[in-house]
């Protein structure tokens, strides 16, 4: 069955960096574009980054453009999110998802940015 396991979150000071990972299994990873979403307390889940199936095309929400970088390693069935220059408003639970894969979500990984 489809599994998405996010990791790499934590507590970091404003201006710091984190690298999130999402290990995927149960589907042909290299055939799917992948996305990162985040959900802050009391807010709706927000799409923040997307990468095509071979990694050559990426898009970002304006709120993270220039600070976050999405990448993937199809040999490891893993998608990454490098987050630099973190701000307190980046505090959220971060999730990955396969585009058009279906309503599959992992447990997410908590990112907390202190001011």
C-alpha positions, -999 to 999 in steps of 0.1 A, spaced: 0 0 0 10 36 -5 32 50 23 47 84 28 70 90 57 81 125 64 111 133 86 136 160 94 115 185 113 124 201 145 129 233 165 151 260 149 157 296 154 146 322 129 172 324 101 181 287 104 178 258 81 162 224 80 161 196 54 130 175 53 127 141 37 98 121 25 103 84 19 77 69 -5 67 33 -11 39 13 -25 38 30 -59 61 37 -89 77 68 -74 95 79 -106 62 82 -125 47 108 -102 52 145 -96 55 152 -59 45 180 -37 52 194 -2 23 209 18 22 225 52 -6 232 77 -2 257 105 -25 256 135 -60 269 127 -52 272 89 -59 251 59 -33 229 43 -11 249 19 7 237 -12 42 251 -10 64 233 -36 61 208 -64 85 189 -86 79 169 -117 86 132 -119 122 135 -132 131 165 -111 136 190 -140 107 213 -132 98 229 -99 73 254 -87 69 273 -54 44 293 -34 53 329 -32 57 326 6 87 303 2 101 312 -31 139 319 -29 142 302 5 130 266 0 142 241 -26 124 209 -35 144 180 -50 141 143 -54 161 111 -57 142 85 -77 168 58 -69 159 63 -32 122 70 -37 126 101 -17 117 138 -21 134 165 -1 126 200 10 156 222 19 144 251 39 167 281 45 162 315 61 133 301 82 108 325 97 84 320 126 55 320 101 70 288 86 60 270 117 36 242 106 33 204 101 49 196 67 35 168 45 44 153 11 20 140 -14 20 124 -49 3 146 -75 -27 127 -88 -17 97 -67 -48 100 -45 -57 111 -10 -26 96 7 -9 114 35 18 106 59 19 116 96 38 148 87 68 163 104 66 193 128 87 224 120 88 251 147 107 283 141 113 305 172 118 342 169 
